[in-house]
């Protein structure tokens, strides 16, 4: 496994970021006060080159309270031909300039009062590590390689996988 360098991201980091940029809706898992885990769908506003993720939320909701007491999160991406599991640390960010920068027209559906929605905040997820699975051809490609392995007596090739500390 290659490690990221200070001058340029590793190949695995680039691969993970490219896969994450394919998906807008993800599942964000948080730790509750009793130690159990809760996941909810959220829309990613942007994925930065280092894997940092940004989301909009309400700063007075249960998600904000969970992140304040336990900032560790898991963000799960699932496309038709790829999957990414990112572990990171979340924090609430109220920077108006950053809110303006990340706002887009689809965000209005979740915040009808727009950027003036009371309690509007950003969630920044700084990644710690991530794993990915990439199956070219999606389910059809997976089925083909599975059948091929069964017919030829070979081993199933589940596609490309990798992990990286971010």
C-alpha positions in Angstrom: 0.0 0.0 0.0 1.4 3.4 -1.0 1.5 6.2 1.6 0.5 9.8 0.7 3.4 12.1 0.3 3.5 15.8 1.3 4.0 16.8 -2.3 1.3 14.8 -4.1 -1.5 12.4 -3.2 -0.9 8.7 -3.5 -2.5 6.7 -6.4 -4.9 5.2 -3.9 -5.9 8.6 -2.6 -6.5 9.8 -6.1 -8.5 6.6 -6.8 -10.6 7.0 -3.7 -11.3 10.7 -4.3 -12.3 10.0 -7.9 -14.7 7.2 -6.8 -16.2 9.5 -4.1 -16.9 12.3 -6.6 -19.1 9.9 -8.5 -21.7 9.9 -5.7 -23.8 12.7 -4.3 -25.9 10.8 -1.8 -24.0 8.8 0.9 -24.7 7.2 4.3 -23.1 9.0 7.2 -22.7 6.9 10.4 -22.4 8.5 13.8 -21.8 7.2 17.3 -24.7 7.7 19.8 -24.2 8.4 23.5 -24.9 4.7 24.3 -22.2 3.6 21.9 -24.5 2.4 19.2 -24.2 3.6 15.6 -26.8 5.4 13.6 -26.6 6.1 9.8 -28.5 8.5 7.7 -28.5 9.6 4.0 -26.9 12.9 3.3 -25.8 14.9 0.2 -22.2 15.6 -0.2 -21.6 19.2 -1.3 -18.0 18.7 -2.4 -15.1 16.3 -2.1 -11.7 18.0 -1.8 -8.5 16.5 -3.4 -7.4 15.2 0.0 -10.7 13.5 0.6 -12.2 16.1 2.9 -16.0 16.1 2.7 -18.5 18.9 3.2 -22.2 18.7 4.0 -24.9 21.1 5.0 -27.0 20.5 8.2 -28.9 22.2 11.0 -26.8 23.0 14.0 -29.6 22.4 16.4 -30.6 18.9 15.2 -29.7 15.4 16.5 -26.8 15.0 14.0 -25.1 18.1 15.3 -25.5 17.0 18.9 -24.1 13.5 18.0 -21.1 15.0 16.2 -20.4 17.4 19.1 -20.2 14.5 21.6 -18.6 12.0 19.3 -17.0 13.5 16.2 -15.9 10.1 14.7 -17.9 9.2 11.6 -18.1 6.7 8.8 -19.2 7.8 5.3 -20.3 5.0 3.0 -20.4 5.6 -0.8 -22.2 3.0 -3.0 -22.3 3.3 -6.7 -23.4 0.7 -9.3 -19.8 -0.4 -9.7 -17.9 0.9 -6.7 -17.9 1.3 -2.9 -15.9 3.5 -0.6 -15.9 3.4 3.2 -14.3 6.5 4.7 -13.5 7.0 8.4 -13.0 10.5 9.7 -13.5 13.2 12.2 -16.4 15.7 11.8 -16.7 19.3 13.0 -19.4 22.0 12.6 -18.4 25.0 10.6 -20.4 28.3 10.5 -18.1 30.3 8.1 -20.5 32.4 6.0 -18.0 32.7 3.1 -17.6 28.9 3.0 -21.4 28.5 3.1 -21.7 30.9 0.1 -19.0 29.0 -1.7 -20.6 25.6 -1.3 -24.2 26.6 -1.8 -25.9 25.3 -4.9 -29.5 25.3 -6.3 -30.2 21.7 -5.2 -29.5 22.6 -1.6 -32.6 24.8 -1.6 -34.7 21.6 -1.5 -33.4 20.8 2.0 -33.2 24.4 3.3 -36.2 26.4 1.9 -35.1 29.6 3.6 -31.9 29.4 1.6 -28.6 30.5 3.1 -30.6 32.5 5.6 -32.0 29.3 7.2 -31.8 29.6 11.0 -29.2 27.2 12.3 -27.6 26.5 8.9 -24.2 25.0 9.3 -21.6 23.0 7.4 -20.2 19.7 8.5 -16.5 19.2 7.5 -15.4 15.6 7.6 -11.6 15.3 7.7 -10.6 11.8 6.6 -8.5 9.5 8.6 -8.6 6.4 6.3 -10.6 4.9 3.5 -11.1 1.7 1.7 -12.5 1.2 -1.8 -13.8 -1.6 -4.0 -14.0 -1.0 -7.7 -15.8 -3.5 -9.9 -15.7 -2.5 -13.6 -18.9 -3.4 -15.3 -20.9 -3.2 -12.1 -23.1 -6.1 -11.2 -23.0 -7.5 -14.8 -19.2 -7.5 -14.6 -19.2 -9.2 -11.2 -21.6 -11.9 -12.5 -19.4 -12.5 -15.5 -16.2 -12.9 -13.5 -18.1 -15.1 -11.0 -19.4 -17.4 -13.8 -16.0 -17.4 -15.5 -14.4 -18.6 -12.2 -16.9 -21.3 -11.7 -16.7 -22.6 -15.3 -12.9 -22.5 -15.5 -12.2 -23.6 -11.9 -10.4 -20.3 -11.3 -10.7 -17.8 -8.5 -13.3 -15.1 -8.5 -11.7 -11.7 -9.2 -13.8 -9.2 -7.2 -12.2 -6.2 -9.0 -9.8 -3.7 -7.7 -9.5 -2.8 -4.0 -7.3 -0.7 -1.8 -7.0 1.3 1.4 -5.1 4.4 2.4 -4.5 6.6 5.4 -5.5 10.1 4.5 
